Amino acid sequence: MSAAFPRDGLTEPMTDYRDNRVPGGTFFFTVRLLERGSTLLTDHISAFGEAMRLARVRKPFHVDAWTVLPDHAHAIWTLPPGDHDCSSRWRAVKIAFSKALRKSVPDASEGAIWERHYQHYRVGDEREYAALVDYTHLDAVRHGFCSHPNEWPWSSLRRFVLAGHPLPAPGPALIVPPWVHRPQSNGFARL
């Protein structure tokens, strides 16, 4: 069972039995570090980017949108036709980042740094896609790291703006991931 977004624009998620194993599907993810409040992801953003690149080389996927915050990241991925394996891709990202961190930080713990699971949701239509892109790009504002989404350096927002899409503006919630209840604004078209 997974939670699905409401179709009427309300912020409360509703229960739905949407199958997340859809070959070639588009998915919204949240991955978190075990230590809330940590700054490892932004302190070592190059290692995280390299981990993502290595995972994409091993098992290709398209990163539609992303943002990296100090202790968690959001991403929207589209998998290749015939492929629904998100977990091995995230496992590869997490392992590569953890290894790079241990090499670059001499006193880094040998223990786990990631939450074991990740949260994910299969994106169903263009409206959900647009709202989740906005949600992704506005997350740094919601967490108080900046006052405007274009001030946050670690997101795909610039790519969207260069493609001619307007900047998202905080506003009434259209859609939020099932595991949070935070407002977001109007969406972008797919890139």
N, C-alpha and C positions, 0 to 999 in steps of 0.2 A: 504494500500500500504506500502511496506517496501523496503528498499534499499538492493540490493543484491551485492555480490562481483563480479567483472569482471572475466570472465573465461580465459582471455588472459594474466593475470599476471600484468596488469597495476594497478596503485594505485587508479584510479578514480572509485568510486562505480557506479553501474548502477541501474536503477529502475527495480524492479521485483515485482510480486504480490505473493510472497512466503507466504503461510499461516503459521503463528507462532503457531497455535493451533494443533500441531501434537502430538497425544498421544505417550508417550515413546520417544519423540524427545530429541535431544541434542541441547542446547542453550548456546550462549555466552551472558554475561550480563556485564553492567557497572552500578553501583549504586554510587551516589554521595551525599556528605553532602551539605546542603544549603550554608554553609560558605566556599567558595573556599579558600584554604590556611590554613584551620583548620588542626590540628594534632590529632583530637579526635580518629580517627580509630586506629592509631598506638600507641597513648598514652594509649588507653584502648583496646589493642588487645585481651586480655583474655576475656573481655566482648563480643567482636565481635565473637570470636571463640565459646564461650558458646551460644550466640544467634543463631549461625549457627547450632550448635549441637542440640539445643532445636527444631529448625524448622525441622530438619531431623528426630527427634523422632516423631513429630506430623504428618508429611507428608513426608515419605521417598523420597530421591533422592540421586543420586551419584554426588559428587563433583569431576569432572574429573581434573580440574586445577583451580588455584586461585592465586591472589596476592592482598594484601591489602596495599594501600598507605595512606598517612596521611588524605586525604580528599575524596578518592574514592577507589573503589575495582572493580576488574574484576573477573569473575568466569565463568567456563564452567560446566554446569550441564547436566546430563542425567536423565530424569524422568522415573518412572516405566511404564511398558506397560499399556496402557489404560488411562493414566493420562497426561493432558496437562496444569495443573494449576500451572503456575509459580508465578502468582501474589500473591496468598495467602501465598506462601512460603516466598517470599521476604517481604511481609507485616509482617509476623511472625518474621523474622530476625530483621527488622527495629524496631518493637515494643519492642522486648526483649532487644536489644542493648540500646534503648532509656531509658527503665525502669532501666536497670543496671547502666547506666551512671548517672541518677538522684539519685540513691541510693548512689553511690560512690563519687559523686562530689556535695558537699553541695550547691554550688552556681550555679549549672547547671540550665539553663533556662527551663521553663515549655513549651516553644514554640517548634515548629518543628525544628528538626536538619537535616532531610533528604530532598533531593529533592523529590517531590511528586511521580514522575514517575521514572522508570528505563529504560535504553536502553537495548534492547535485539535483538537477531538475531538467527534464527534457522540455525544450522550448517548443510550444505547439503551433504558434502562428506568428504573423508579422507584428501584431500588436504586442504580444508578449516579448518578442525579440526586441522591439524598439524600446519598450519599457525597461527591460533588463540591461540593455546597453546604457541607458540613462542611469539606472541604479548603480551599475558598475562605475561609471565615470563620476558620479556624485558621492561616492562612498567616503572619500577623503574629507569632503565638506561635512558630511553627516558626523564624522568622528572628530571634527574640530581641528584637523591638521592644516586646513587652509580655508579661506573665505569664499573662494570661487574655484570651480573644478579645473580651470585652465592654469591655476597656480601649482597644481600637484604634478611633479615631474614624472611620476612612475605610473603612467596609464597610456592607453591607446587613444585618448581624446584628441591629441594633435592630428593623428591620422584621419579621424573623422572630420575634423574641421577643415583640413587640407582637401578633403574630398567634397567639400561644399556643404556639409551639414552644420546646422547652428549649434552653438554651445547649449548644453542643457541648463535649465534654470530650476532651482528647487521650487516645488509647487505641490499641489495636491497629489496624493498617491494614486497611481493608476494600477500598478502591479508591484507587489513585493515578493521576494522569495518566501516560500512557506515557513522558513525557520526564523524570520525576522518580521517585525512590525514597524518599519520606518518608512517615512514618506519619500516619494521620488517624483520625477516630472515626466513630461512628454518624451517620446522616443525618437530614435534615429531610424533611417532606413538601413537595411542590411548593406554591409560593405563586402 
